[in-house]
């Protein structure tokens, strides 16, 4: 059986799995924002996620690598 190497995955409180999660940092609402000079959105890494527990990996018929992840005591394929 082949084993693939991948970046460690993270899981959030909703059970979503990704390489990284980000939170949008909203601008200070007390300053007046001109419609023509809106600041660009800013994001920061969300540190409240935890490492995902990968139980198994396999390749689907379409050639996509799928991971079996444990979340809240349940296993699911991602």
TAZISUL-V601250 format. One line per field, one symbol per residue. burial: 1 if it has 16 or more other ideal C-beta (glycine too) atoms within 10 Angstrom, else 0. Layout:
burial->???
This chain:
burial->000000001110000010001000000000000000000000000000100100000000000000101010000000
